[in-house]
Structures are given as C-alpha cells and as structure tokens.
C-alpha cells in the first residue's frame, strides 16, 4: 500500500505546504495531494491555496512524488478547463499524476453559490465527472470520490479507483470486492493498526490529513 499526505493548504502562503512536501519526499512518502476548495468547509473567512498551481511547483521540485488534487470537484470549472489543468500537470510530471475527481455535495455547495457558479443536479455532475474521466483515463490513473450508489457504479464502469474518505477497514474490504479502492481521511487514533488494517483490506493507497506526523508514516513503513 502506498502512502500519501494532504498538504496544509488552508493558509495565506505556500511556505507550510512546500515544507511539508519537502519532509514527505525526504521520508520516502509516495505522494502529496491538495484539497480543491475555495475555502475550508464552514469557514469562508479563511483562505485556501489553488491546488494545481501548488502541485505544479512541488512536482518540479520533487521528481519522486506522485501528485494530485483530492478531489478536483467537477462543478467548479468546465470540463475542458479541468481536463487541461490535469494535462498541464501531467506535462510537468509525466506518469506521476493521479486524476482524483469528485462530484461535490451539499457540504461544498456554499462555495459554488458564493461565486455564482451554476447549481448542477447530481446527474449533471456525474455526467461531467464521466466526461473528465474518459478524457484523462488514457493518460493517468483515475480516482473517483465514493458517494451515492450511482457515482460508485459509474466508477466501476470506468474501471476507476474508488477513493473512500474515512471509511472503516471493514467497509474498505467490502468495497474492494467490486474493484480497486484507495483510502483517505483524518489521522486515526491507532495509526499503525489502522494502516495495517487498510493494507490488508485491499486499499492501494492511504492518504492522511495534514496533521499526520511524517516520521510515524516512515516508521510504520519500515516495520512492514
């Protein structure tokens, strides 16, 4: 199972995120990921760094790191715009980009509303997600954020990896029976036990939130 971390992007500057990427790379972590939000959920007064610009810099600085948003919400920009952002990142880091995509949900809807972005139905967002995934799948791995049954079914039809946010290892194992899965979420209380359980459940990746201790991830890997 590969290990990744989410960068601390809810900041006014990129210094913390770049330093975290340096630390992750030095510890042999496999990839770094960035939230795709206009502000932290529930906190519109706080900042959020643009994921693709930040990941482009990191990809150039660390040739061993896989990079990607987690997840790019298909309702924030048009299909062609989003595809071009991924393809530009791929041009900078060929073979090292994961196109992690999501439809968005009611928790992120206020961001769209604040910027006057169109309110799309769930089926319209799934259509966009499918269009982006089909355009990118010849070039890079596709992850799709798990959610409604229809979204999960679409991921399976597209042969994409389902990214499971904060699912238990038991639920991960159940979902892994139908196809590839990755896991992302907050740092578990029992980090070592949880990582081992996710590995045994069939997760291809575990991506931890920015408060994870990189040294602990390195220590877990060294015990395997």
Secondary structure, DSSP 4 states (H G I P E B T S, - for coil): -EEEEE---SSSSSHHHHHHHHHHHHTT--EEEE---SS-TT-TTS----HHHHHHHHHHH-TT-EEEES-EETTSS-HHHHHHHHHHHHHHSTT-BEEEEE---TTTHHHHHHTT-----HHHHHHHHHHHHHHHTTTSEEEEE--SHHHHHHHHHTTPEEEEET--HHHHHHHHTTS-EEEEESPPSSHHHHHHHHHHHTEEEEEE-TTS-HHHHHHHHHT-
